[in-house]
Amino acid sequence: MSRRKGRKRRPSAPMSAAGLITYFEEEVGGLKIRPEAVIAFAVALMITVLMAHLGLLGP
């Protein structure tokens, strides 16, 4: 009988990693932000900084 029969198969790591770090394990918890929201926030921040630099935000 094979001992591997009951185990879950995990994707094999690249040979250079030697199994020390596995990046493709299941994601657990954390802050969930859509990529579109991150881009929109970054653009809004850039516009705000540009307006402040040009003196358009007030005295």
Biopython code that builds the backbone (N, CA, C, O; Angstrom):
import numpy as np
from Bio.PDB.StructureBuilder import StructureBuilder

atoms = [
    (1, "MET", "N", (0.836, -1.201, 0.000)),
    (1, "MET", "CA", (0.000, 0.000, 0.000)),
    (1, "MET", "C", (0.872, 1.253, 0.000)),
    (1, "MET", "O", (1.979, 1.278, 0.539)),
    (2, "SER", "N", (0.334, 2.267, -0.615)),
    (2, "SER", "CA", (1.070, 3.522, -0.699)),
    (2, "SER", "C", (0.684, 4.442, 0.459)),
    (2, "SER", "O", (-0.493, 4.544, 0.807)),
    (3, "ARG", "N", (1.664, 5.106, 1.048)),
    (3, "ARG", "CA", (1.386, 6.026, 2.149)),
    (3, "ARG", "C", (0.821, 7.341, 1.628)),
    (3, "ARG", "O", (0.156, 8.054, 2.380)),
    (4, "ARG", "N", (1.060, 7.679, 0.388)),
    (4, "ARG", "CA", (0.629, 8.951, -0.177)),
    (4, "ARG", "C", (-0.854, 8.974, -0.535)),
    (4, "ARG", "O", (-1.387, 10.036, -0.855)),
    (5, "LYS", "N", (-1.505, 7.873, -0.490)),
    (5, "LYS", "CA", (-2.879, 7.778, -0.951)),
    (5, "LYS", "C", (-3.832, 8.685, -0.172)),
    (5, "LYS", "O", (-4.717, 9.281, -0.785)),
    (6, "GLY", "N", (-3.696, 8.815, 1.130)),
    (6, "GLY", "CA", (-4.616, 9.578, 1.951)),
    (6, "GLY", "C", (-4.271, 11.055, 2.065)),
    (6, "GLY", "O", (-5.084, 11.835, 2.562)),
    (7, "ARG", "N", (-3.095, 11.458, 1.621)),
    (7, "ARG", "CA", (-2.672, 12.850, 1.769)),
    (7, "ARG", "C", (-3.236, 13.721, 0.660)),
    (7, "ARG", "O", (-3.492, 13.267, -0.456)),
    (8, "LYS", "N", (-3.420, 14.991, 1.008)),
    (8, "LYS", "CA", (-3.810, 15.958, -0.015)),
    (8, "LYS", "C", (-2.580, 16.298, -0.836)),
    (8, "LYS", "O", (-1.486, 16.436, -0.291)),
    (9, "ARG", "N", (-2.750, 16.431, -2.123)),
    (9, "ARG", "CA", (-1.621, 16.789, -2.974)),
    (9, "ARG", "C", (-1.470, 18.288, -2.992)),
    (9, "ARG", "O", (-2.424, 19.018, -3.259)),
    (10, "ARG", "N", (-0.267, 18.745, -2.708)),
    (10, "ARG", "CA", (0.051, 20.166, -2.752)),
    (10, "ARG", "C", (0.846, 20.430, -4.012)),
    (10, "ARG", "O", (1.634, 19.584, -4.435)),
    (11, "PRO", "N", (0.653, 21.596, -4.623)),
    (11, "PRO", "CA", (1.458, 21.897, -5.802)),
    (11, "PRO", "C", (2.935, 21.922, -5.440)),
    (11, "PRO", "O", (3.313, 22.388, -4.365)),
    (12, "SER", "N", (3.753, 21.425, -6.334)),
    (12, "SER", "CA", (5.178, 21.383, -6.027)),
    (12, "SER", "C", (5.809, 22.749, -6.228)),
    (12, "SER", "O", (5.448, 23.489, -7.142)),
    (13, "ALA", "N", (6.750, 23.068, -5.366)),
    (13, "ALA", "CA", (7.450, 24.344, -5.437)),
    (13, "ALA", "C", (8.524, 24.269, -6.513)),
    (13, "ALA", "O", (8.996, 23.181, -6.844)),
    (14, "PRO", "N", (8.910, 25.410, -7.059)),
    (14, "PRO", "CA", (10.003, 25.403, -8.025)),
    (14, "PRO", "C", (11.274, 24.872, -7.366)),
    (14, "PRO", "O", (11.440, 24.980, -6.151)),
    (15, "MET", "N", (12.159, 24.305, -8.159)),
    (15, "MET", "CA", (13.371, 23.694, -7.618)),
    (15, "MET", "C", (14.255, 24.715, -6.903)),
    (15, "MET", "O", (14.954, 24.365, -5.953)),
    (16, "SER", "N", (14.233, 25.966, -7.346)),
    (16, "SER", "CA", (15.083, 26.975, -6.719)),
    (16, "SER", "C", (14.608, 27.320, -5.311)),
    (16, "SER", "O", (15.412, 27.725, -4.472)),
    (17, "ALA", "N", (13.324, 27.165, -5.045)),
    (17, "ALA", "CA", (12.792, 27.497, -3.728)),
    (17, "ALA", "C", (13.104, 26.415, -2.705)),
    (17, "ALA", "O", (13.128, 26.686, -1.505)),
    (18, "ALA", "N", (13.340, 25.211, -3.162)),
    (18, "ALA", "CA", (13.673, 24.078, -2.301)),
    (18, "ALA", "C", (12.629, 23.844, -1.214)),
    (18, "ALA", "O", (12.933, 23.237, -0.187)),
    (19, "GLY", "N", (11.414, 24.315, -1.426)),
    (19, "GLY", "CA", (10.351, 24.076, -0.475)),
    (19, "GLY", "C", (10.429, 24.918, 0.777)),
    (19, "GLY", "O", (9.693, 24.651, 1.727)),
    (20, "LEU", "N", (11.287, 25.926, 0.824)),
    (20, "LEU", "CA", (11.420, 26.739, 2.026)),
    (20, "LEU", "C", (10.269, 27.716, 2.178)),
    (20, "LEU", "O", (9.825, 27.982, 3.295)),
    (21, "ILE", "N", (9.785, 28.249, 1.077)),
    (21, "ILE", "CA", (8.700, 29.232, 1.102)),
    (21, "ILE", "C", (7.644, 28.785, 0.105)),
    (21, "ILE", "O", (7.963, 28.439, -1.033)),
    (22, "THR", "N", (6.404, 28.795, 0.526)),
    (22, "THR", "CA", (5.311, 28.454, -0.372)),
    (22, "THR", "C", (4.381, 29.650, -0.476)),
    (22, "THR", "O", (3.733, 30.022, 0.503)),
    (23, "TYR", "N", (4.312, 30.258, -1.658)),
    (23, "TYR", "CA", (3.504, 31.458, -1.853)),
    (23, "TYR", "C", (2.074, 31.153, -2.261)),
    (23, "TYR", "O", (1.223, 32.040, -2.200)),
    (24, "PHE", "N", (1.787, 29.950, -2.667)),
    (24, "PHE", "CA", (0.478, 29.655, -3.217)),
    (24, "PHE", "C", (-0.427, 28.893, -2.268)),
    (24, "PHE", "O", (-1.305, 28.150, -2.708)),
    (25, "GLU", "N", (-0.224, 29.067, -0.977)),
    (25, "GLU", "CA", (-1.126, 28.454, -0.013)),
    (25, "GLU", "C", (-2.420, 29.253, 0.043)),
    (25, "GLU", "O", (-2.504, 30.356, -0.497)),
    (26, "GLU", "N", (-3.416, 28.695, 0.693)),
    (26, "GLU", "CA", (-4.721, 29.344, 0.775)),
    (26, "GLU", "C", (-4.626, 30.693, 1.468)),
    (26, "GLU", "O", (-3.914, 30.852, 2.459)),
    (27, "GLU", "N", (-5.353, 31.656, 0.930)),
    (27, "GLU", "CA", (-5.369, 32.991, 1.522)),
    (27, "GLU", "C", (-6.302, 32.990, 2.727)),
    (27, "GLU", "O", (-7.416, 32.471, 2.663)),
    (28, "VAL", "N", (-5.836, 33.576, 3.823)),
    (28, "VAL", "CA", (-6.627, 33.577, 5.047)),
    (28, "VAL", "C", (-6.792, 35.009, 5.532)),
    (28, "VAL", "O", (-5.809, 35.690, 5.822)),
    (29, "GLY", "N", (-8.043, 35.465, 5.619)),
    (29, "GLY", "CA", (-8.352, 36.769, 6.191)),
    (29, "GLY", "C", (-7.649, 37.925, 5.517)),
    (29, "GLY", "O", (-7.173, 37.812, 4.388)),
    (30, "GLY", "N", (-7.591, 39.034, 6.223)),
    (30, "GLY", "CA", (-6.913, 40.214, 5.714)),
    (30, "GLY", "C", (-7.893, 41.234, 5.167)),
    (30, "GLY", "O", (-9.086, 40.963, 5.027)),
    (31, "LEU", "N", (-7.380, 42.386, 4.867)),
    (31, "LEU", "CA", (-8.172, 43.479, 4.336)),
    (31, "LEU", "C", (-8.422, 43.249, 2.856)),
    (31, "LEU", "O", (-7.482, 43.011, 2.098)),
    (32, "LYS", "N", (-9.677, 43.316, 2.437)),
    (32, "LYS", "CA", (-10.032, 43.097, 1.041)),
    (32, "LYS", "C", (-10.404, 44.431, 0.402)),
    (32, "LYS", "O", (-11.415, 45.038, 0.754)),
    (33, "ILE", "N", (-9.575, 44.883, -0.540)),
    (33, "ILE", "CA", (-9.823, 46.128, -1.260)),
    (33, "ILE", "C", (-9.743, 45.822, -2.748)),
    (33, "ILE", "O", (-8.795, 45.187, -3.211)),
    (34, "ARG", "N", (-10.741, 46.276, -3.490)),
    (34, "ARG", "CA", (-10.739, 46.060, -4.935)),
    (34, "ARG", "C", (-9.624, 46.874, -5.580)),
    (34, "ARG", "O", (-9.333, 47.980, -5.125)),
    (35, "PRO", "N", (-8.998, 46.354, -6.625)),
    (35, "PRO", "CA", (-7.917, 47.075, -7.301)),
    (35, "PRO", "C", (-8.372, 48.429, -7.852)),
    (35, "PRO", "O", (-7.593, 49.382, -7.874)),
    (36, "GLU", "N", (-9.611, 48.514, -8.291)),
    (36, "GLU", "CA", (-10.133, 49.776, -8.824)),
    (36, "GLU", "C", (-10.161, 50.854, -7.741)),
    (36, "GLU", "O", (-9.893, 52.023, -8.021)),
    (37, "ALA", "N", (-10.481, 50.468, -6.516)),
    (37, "ALA", "CA", (-10.517, 51.416, -5.405)),
    (37, "ALA", "C", (-9.118, 51.922, -5.076)),
    (37, "ALA", "O", (-8.945, 53.095, -4.745)),
    (38, "VAL", "N", (-8.127, 51.056, -5.164)),
    (38, "VAL", "CA", (-6.745, 51.463, -4.901)),
    (38, "VAL", "C", (-6.284, 52.462, -5.958)),
    (38, "VAL", "O", (-5.662, 53.471, -5.626)),
    (39, "ILE", "N", (-6.580, 52.191, -7.217)),
    (39, "ILE", "CA", (-6.205, 53.101, -8.307)),
    (39, "ILE", "C", (-6.910, 54.445, -8.142)),
    (39, "ILE", "O", (-6.285, 55.495, -8.290)),
    (40, "ALA", "N", (-8.203, 54.418, -7.836)),
    (40, "ALA", "CA", (-8.960, 55.661, -7.662)),
    (40, "ALA", "C", (-8.396, 56.481, -6.501)),
    (40, "ALA", "O", (-8.275, 57.701, -6.609)),
    (41, "PHE", "N", (-8.054, 55.832, -5.411)),
    (41, "PHE", "CA", (-7.471, 56.535, -4.263)),
    (41, "PHE", "C", (-6.127, 57.156, -4.624)),
    (41, "PHE", "O", (-5.840, 58.289, -4.237)),
    (42, "ALA", "N", (-5.304, 56.418, -5.363)),
    (42, "ALA", "CA", (-3.986, 56.918, -5.754)),
    (42, "ALA", "C", (-4.114, 58.134, -6.668)),
    (42, "ALA", "O", (-3.376, 59.107, -6.511)),
    (43, "VAL", "N", (-5.045, 58.086, -7.622)),
    (43, "VAL", "CA", (-5.256, 59.217, -8.536)),
    (43, "VAL", "C", (-5.777, 60.421, -7.766)),
    (43, "VAL", "O", (-5.323, 61.544, -7.989)),
    (44, "ALA", "N", (-6.727, 60.199, -6.858)),
    (44, "ALA", "CA", (-7.258, 61.309, -6.045)),
    (44, "ALA", "C", (-6.157, 61.934, -5.189)),
    (44, "ALA", "O", (-6.107, 63.155, -5.040)),
    (45, "LEU", "N", (-5.287, 61.117, -4.633)),
    (45, "LEU", "CA", (-4.185, 61.627, -3.828)),
    (45, "LEU", "C", (-3.214, 62.445, -4.681)),
    (45, "LEU", "O", (-2.743, 63.497, -4.249)),
    (46, "MET", "N", (-2.917, 61.967, -5.885)),
    (46, "MET", "CA", (-2.025, 62.708, -6.786)),
    (46, "MET", "C", (-2.615, 64.056, -7.172)),
    (46, "MET", "O", (-1.905, 65.061, -7.206)),
    (47, "ILE", "N", (-3.911, 64.081, -7.461)),
    (47, "ILE", "CA", (-4.564, 65.342, -7.830)),
    (47, "ILE", "C", (-4.553, 66.307, -6.652)),
    (47, "ILE", "O", (-4.311, 67.500, -6.830)),
    (48, "THR", "N", (-4.814, 65.800, -5.452)),
    (48, "THR", "CA", (-4.807, 66.639, -4.255)),
    (48, "THR", "C", (-3.421, 67.234, -4.003)),
    (48, "THR", "O", (-3.303, 68.419, -3.693)),
    (49, "VAL", "N", (-2.390, 66.428, -4.131)),
    (49, "VAL", "CA", (-1.020, 66.911, -3.924)),
    (49, "VAL", "C", (-0.656, 67.942, -4.988)),
    (49, "VAL", "O", (-0.037, 68.960, -4.680)),
    (50, "LEU", "N", (-1.037, 67.681, -6.234)),
    (50, "LEU", "CA", (-0.760, 68.632, -7.318)),
    (50, "LEU", "C", (-1.475, 69.963, -7.074)),
    (50, "LEU", "O", (-0.887, 71.028, -7.264)),
    (51, "MET", "N", (-2.727, 69.904, -6.658)),
    (51, "MET", "CA", (-3.483, 71.132, -6.376)),
    (51, "MET", "C", (-2.863, 71.892, -5.202)),
    (51, "MET", "O", (-2.811, 73.121, -5.225)),
    (52, "ALA", "N", (-2.396, 71.181, -4.183)),
    (52, "ALA", "CA", (-1.756, 71.828, -3.042)),
    (52, "ALA", "C", (-0.439, 72.478, -3.465)),
    (52, "ALA", "O", (-0.102, 73.569, -3.005)),
    (53, "HIS", "N", (0.282, 71.820, -4.322)),
    (53, "HIS", "CA", (1.554, 72.350, -4.805)),
    (53, "HIS", "C", (1.347, 73.616, -5.638)),
    (53, "HIS", "O", (2.155, 74.542, -5.577)),
    (54, "LEU", "N", (0.279, 73.653, -6.403)),
    (54, "LEU", "CA", (-0.020, 74.808, -7.240)),
    (54, "LEU", "C", (-0.737, 75.921, -6.466)),
    (54, "LEU", "O", (-0.948, 77.011, -6.996)),
    (55, "GLY", "N", (-1.104, 75.648, -5.234)),
    (55, "GLY", "CA", (-1.766, 76.652, -4.403)),
    (55, "GLY", "C", (-3.248, 76.802, -4.698)),
    (55, "GLY", "O", (-3.814, 77.871, -4.468)),
    (56, "LEU", "N", (-3.878, 75.774, -5.192)),
    (56, "LEU", "CA", (-5.280, 75.831, -5.559)),
    (56, "LEU", "C", (-6.214, 75.368, -4.440)),
    (56, "LEU", "O", (-7.433, 75.406, -4.609)),
    (57, "LEU", "N", (-5.678, 74.940, -3.318)),
    (57, "LEU", "CA", (-6.526, 74.450, -2.234)),
    (57, "LEU", "C", (-6.884, 75.499, -1.207)),
    (57, "LEU", "O", (-7.664, 75.212, -0.299)),
    (58, "GLY", "N", (-6.360, 76.677, -1.308)),
    (58, "GLY", "CA", (-6.712, 77.747, -0.362)),
    (58, "GLY", "C", (-5.489, 78.378, 0.230)),
    (58, "GLY", "O", (-4.363, 78.046, -0.141)),
    (59, "PRO", "N", (-5.704, 79.293, 1.155)),
    (59, "PRO", "CA", (-4.590, 80.060, 1.721)),
    (59, "PRO", "C", (-3.682, 79.260, 2.603)),
    (59, "PRO", "O", (-2.710, 79.795, 3.136)),
]
sb = StructureBuilder()
sb.init_structure("model")
sb.init_model(0)
sb.init_chain("A")
sb.init_seg("    ")
for serial, (resi, resn, name, xyz) in enumerate(atoms, 1):
    if name == "N":
        sb.init_residue(resn, " ", resi, " ")
    sb.init_atom(name, np.array(xyz, "f"), 0.0, 1.0, " ", f" {name:<3s}", serial, name[0])
structure = sb.get_structure()
